[in-house]
Amino acid sequence: MSAVLRRYSAGAVLACEPVDQGLLNRGYRLRTTRGRYFLKHHFDPDTADPAAIARRHRATRRLADLGVPVAPALAARDGRTVAVVGGHAYALHPWIDGRHRHGGQLTAGQCSRLGALLGAVHAGLERVMPPTGRTRPAERPHPVQSADPADTLALIDDLLDRVRRHRPADSFDELARYRLLERRALLERHAARRPPPGGPVGWVHGDFHPFNVLYRGGAPAAIVDWDRLGVQPRAEEAVRAAAIFFVRPVGALDLPKVVAYARAYRRAAGATASELAAAVHRVWWERLNDFWMLRWRYERGDLRADPQFPAASALAVWWTREYEAVRAAFAD
């Protein structure tokens, strides 16, 4: 810690507390003789390249200049925003007082503001980042093929086998088995609805969810954790974020709040209703084929995502049943 802070004019450490809400990287709340800071240890190998981190830092600084609420990394004494110590990359940010808010804690007006915020992020990134090589969004191919249901069915069989062999068996195993069998039946019924390649892309935050938006009072104070910044389908990020912010514990989306959020997003980002409708279909299909939480548990022995599984697994089933209502909430 001292070796890192010597790179900055941040004073001496008086207190240090781990911030353990992230799943991939490590963070610390620091109080020093000069103020309060957030120290990020870029631990995830997929996002820890110092040059890539510095590029993301430049992007957030430019967004801040446009008025987007972010917490840009501070420059060290040598002018760099990434400190490499002992082969590890670190960045120091100002500490932002605030709290995370789930969609259930937001009013209709705040849902609109959230959608407008993400739209402003997408529009701002188009201004500050290199061109994505397109004249019209729909002319650039979708960067990721949609999931092949045959591969997913094979994965389901593998996960069912792992669930059967898990000891000691518990109630989570029982729920996992039920959801896997349920999802297999849904995939067999809807396999012909696999989305084709193609769709609008642009620069996106990459991980826009409640733990990455800090609120002060009723207004967003900062968007944090830009590790997944990249070129991806913009409208899909909007749908994916809503499916996290506005999912209820029973696994259903709060559709009136989605309507307020989506309308504001479309206005701010300049997105069309057809873009959102296509994104709803692709994200629905993604959710139908996605088992990352179970893979973390049964393949890696990592239980940190377990609390999210009940609502997330129920959402795929509910979304399939209410497909038209969800599409209308985003696109009408």
BELURQUI-V388942 format. One record per residue. N is the residue number from 1. RES is the residue in one letter. SS is DSSP state (H for helix, E for strand, - for the rest). D_CENTER is the distance of its C-alpha to the mean C-alpha in Angstrom with 1 decimal. Layout:
{{N & RES & SS & D_CENTER} {N & RES & SS & D_CENTER}}
This chain:
{{1 & M & - & 28.4} {2 & S & H & 31.6} {3 & A & H & 31.5} {4 & V & H & 28.1} {5 & L & H & 29.2} {6 & R & - & 32.4} {7 & R & - & 30.6} {8 & Y & - & 29.8} {9 & S & - & 32.1} {10 & A & - & 30.2} {11 & G & - & 33.2} {12 & A & - & 33.8} {13 & V & E & 31.4} {14 & L & E & 32.6} {15 & A & E & 29.8} {16 & C & E & 26.6} {17 & E & E & 24.2} {18 & P & E & 21.3} {19 & V & E & 17.8} {20 & D & - & 16.5} {21 & Q & - & 13.3} {22 & G & - & 11.2} {23 & L & - & 11.3} {24 & L & - & 11.9} {25 & N & - & 13.8} {26 & R & E & 16.5} {27 & G & E & 17.3} {28 & Y & E & 20.5} {29 & R & E & 21.9} {30 & L & E & 25.1} {31 & R & E & 28.2} {32 & T & E & 30.7} {33 & T & - & 34.0} {34 & R & - & 32.3} {35 & G & E & 29.4} {36 & R & E & 26.0} {37 & Y & E & 23.2} {38 & F & E & 19.9} {39 & L & E & 20.4} {40 & K & E & 17.6} {41 & H & E & 18.7} {42 & H & E & 16.7} {43 & F & - & 17.5} {44 & D & - & 15.2} {45 & P & - & 17.6} {46 & D & - & 15.2} {47 & T & - & 14.1} {48 & A & - & 17.3} {49 & D & - & 19.7} {50 & P & H & 21.3} {51 & A & H & 21.9} {52 & A & H & 18.3} {53 & I & H & 17.3} {54 & A & H & 20.1} {55 & R & H & 19.1} {56 & R & H & 15.7} {57 & H & H & 17.8} {58 & R & H & 20.1} {59 & A & H & 17.5} {60 & T & H & 16.3} {61 & R & H & 20.1} {62 & R & H & 20.9} {63 & L & H & 18.2} {64 & A & H & 19.8} {65 & D & H & 23.1} {66 & L & - & 22.1} {67 & G & - & 21.3} {68 & V & - & 17.5} {69 & P & - & 16.8} {70 & V & E & 15.6} {71 & A & - & 17.2} {72 & P & - & 18.6} {73 & A & E & 19.8} {74 & L & - & 23.5} {75 & A & - & 26.1} {76 & A & - & 28.3} {77 & R & - & 32.1} {78 & D & - & 32.0} {79 & G & - & 29.7} {80 & R & - & 26.7} {81 & T & - & 23.3} {82 & V & - & 22.7} {83 & A & E & 25.2} {84 & V & E & 25.9} {85 & V & E & 28.0} {86 & G & - & 29.2} {87 & G & - & 27.0} {88 & H & E & 23.8} {89 & A & E & 21.7} {90 & Y & E & 21.1} {91 & A & E & 20.2} {92 & L & E & 21.5} {93 & H & E & 20.0} {94 & P & E & 21.7} {95 & W & - & 21.0} {96 & I & - & 19.5} {97 & D & - & 21.0} {98 & G & - & 18.8} {99 & R & E & 17.0} {100 & H & - & 13.8} {101 & R & - & 14.4} {102 & H & - & 13.4} {103 & G & H & 14.4} {104 & G & H & 17.7} {105 & Q & H & 18.6} {106 & L & - & 18.4} {107 & T & - & 21.4} {108 & A & H & 21.6} {109 & G & H & 22.1} {110 & Q & H & 19.0} {111 & C & H & 17.0} {112 & S & H & 18.7} {113 & R & H & 17.9} {114 & L & H & 14.1} {115 & G & H & 14.4} {116 & A & H & 16.7} {117 & L & H & 14.5} {118 & L & H & 11.8} {119 & G & H & 14.8} {120 & A & H & 16.4} {121 & V & H & 13.5} {122 & H & H & 14.0} {123 & A & H & 17.7} {124 & G & H & 17.9} {125 & L & H & 16.3} {126 & E & H & 18.9} {127 & R & H & 21.5} {128 & V & H & 20.7} {129 & M & - & 19.5} {130 & P & - & 21.9} {131 & P & - & 22.7} {132 & T & - & 20.8} {133 & G & - & 24.3} {134 & R & - & 24.7} {135 & T & - & 26.9} {136 & R & - & 25.2} {137 & P & H & 21.6} {138 & A & H & 22.9} {139 & E & H & 25.2} {140 & R & - & 22.6} {141 & P & - & 21.8} {142 & H & - & 18.5} {143 & P & - & 17.3} {144 & V & - & 16.4} {145 & Q & - & 19.0} {146 & S & - & 18.2} {147 & A & - & 18.9} {148 & D & - & 22.6} {149 & P & H & 23.7} {150 & A & H & 26.5} {151 & D & H & 24.2} {152 & T & H & 22.2} {153 & L & H & 25.5} {154 & A & H & 26.6} {155 & L & H & 23.5} {156 & I & H & 24.2} {157 & D & H & 27.8} {158 & D & H & 26.8} {159 & L & H & 24.5} {160 & L & H & 27.3} {161 & D & H & 29.7} {162 & R & H & 27.6} {163 & V & H & 27.3} {164 & R & H & 31.1} {165 & R & H & 31.8} {166 & H & - & 29.6} {167 & R & - & 31.9} {168 & P & - & 32.4} {169 & A & - & 31.1} {170 & D & - & 29.4} {171 & S & H & 28.0} {172 & F & H & 24.4} {173 & D & H & 26.2} {174 & E & H & 28.0} {175 & L & H & 24.9} {176 & A & H & 23.2} {177 & R & H & 26.4} {178 & Y & H & 26.7} {179 & R & H & 23.2} {180 & L & H & 23.8} {181 & L & H & 27.2} {182 & E & H & 25.9} {183 & R & H & 23.2} {184 & R & H & 25.8} {185 & A & H & 28.1} {186 & L & H & 25.5} {187 & L & H & 24.7} {188 & E & H & 28.4} {189 & R & H & 29.0} {190 & H & H & 26.3} {191 & A & H & 26.4} {192 & A & H & 28.0} {193 & R & H & 25.0} {194 & R & - & 22.9} {195 & P & - & 21.5} {196 & P & - & 23.3} {197 & P & - & 22.0} {198 & G & - & 21.5} {199 & G & - & 19.4} {200 & P & - & 18.5} {201 & V & - & 16.3} {202 & G & E & 15.6} {203 & W & E & 13.7} {204 & V & E & 10.1} {205 & H & - & 7.7} {206 & G & - & 5.6} {207 & D & - & 2.2} {208 & F & - & 3.9} {209 & H & - & 4.9} {210 & P & H & 8.5} {211 & F & H & 8.8} {212 & N & H & 7.7} {213 & V & E & 10.3} {214 & L & E & 13.9} {215 & Y & E & 16.7} {216 & R & E & 20.3} {217 & G & - & 22.4} {218 & G & - & 21.1} {219 & A & E & 19.5} {220 & P & E & 16.3} {221 & A & E & 17.5} {222 & A & E & 14.7} {223 & I & E & 11.2} {224 & V & - & 10.6} {225 & D & - & 9.1} {226 & W & - & 9.4} {227 & D & - & 9.9} {228 & R & - & 8.1} {229 & L & - & 10.1} {230 & G & E & 12.1} {231 & V & E & 13.9} {232 & Q & E & 12.3} {233 & P & - & 13.1} {234 & R & H & 12.4} {235 & A & H & 13.3} {236 & E & H & 11.1} {237 & E & H & 7.9} {238 & A & H & 10.0} {239 & V & H & 10.9} {240 & R & H & 7.8} {241 & A & H & 6.6} {242 & A & H & 10.2} {243 & A & H & 10.4} {244 & I & H & 8.5} {245 & F & H & 10.3} {246 & F & - & 13.5} {247 & V & E & 14.2} {248 & R & - & 17.4} {249 & P & - & 18.6} {250 & V & - & 20.8} {251 & G & - & 18.1} {252 & A & - & 18.8} {253 & L & E & 17.0} {254 & D & - & 18.7} {255 & L & H & 19.8} {256 & P & H & 21.8} {257 & K & H & 18.8} {258 & V & H & 16.8} {259 & V & H & 19.9} {260 & A & H & 19.9} {261 & Y & H & 16.3} {262 & A & H & 16.7} {263 & R & H & 20.1} {264 & A & H & 19.1} {265 & Y & H & 16.2} {266 & R & H & 18.8} {267 & R & H & 21.4} {268 & A & H & 19.4} {269 & A & H & 17.9} {270 & G & - & 21.1} {271 & A & - & 19.5} {272 & T & - & 22.0} {273 & A & H & 22.2} {274 & S & H & 22.7} {275 & E & H & 19.4} {276 & L & H & 17.6} {277 & A & H & 19.9} {278 & A & H & 19.3} {279 & A & H & 15.5} {280 & V & H & 16.1} {281 & H & H & 18.2} {282 & R & H & 16.0} {283 & V & H & 13.0} {284 & W & H & 15.8} {285 & W & H & 17.2} {286 & E & H & 14.1} {287 & R & H & 13.8} {288 & L & H & 17.6} {289 & N & H & 17.5} {290 & D & - & 14.6} {291 & F & - & 15.9} {292 & W & H & 13.6} {293 & M & H & 14.3} {294 & L & H & 18.0} {295 & R & H & 18.1} {296 & W & H & 16.9} {297 & R & H & 19.6} {298 & Y & H & 22.4} {299 & E & H & 22.1} {300 & R & H & 20.9} {301 & G & - & 22.2} {302 & D & - & 19.0} {303 & L & - & 18.8} {304 & R & - & 16.0} {305 & A & - & 13.8} {306 & D & H & 17.0} {307 & P & H & 16.7} {308 & Q & H & 13.7} {309 & F & H & 15.8} {310 & P & H & 18.4} {311 & A & H & 16.5} {312 & A & H & 14.0} {313 & S & H & 17.1} {314 & A & H & 19.1} {315 & L & H & 16.7} {316 & A & H & 17.4} {317 & V & H & 21.1} {318 & W & H & 21.1} {319 & W & H & 19.2} {320 & T & H & 21.8} {321 & R & H & 24.6} {322 & E & - & 23.4} {323 & Y & H & 22.2} {324 & E & H & 24.4} {325 & A & H & 23.5} {326 & V & H & 19.8} {327 & R & H & 20.6} {328 & A & H & 23.0} {329 & A & H & 20.6} {330 & F & H & 18.4} {331 & A & H & 21.2} {332 & D & - & 24.5}}
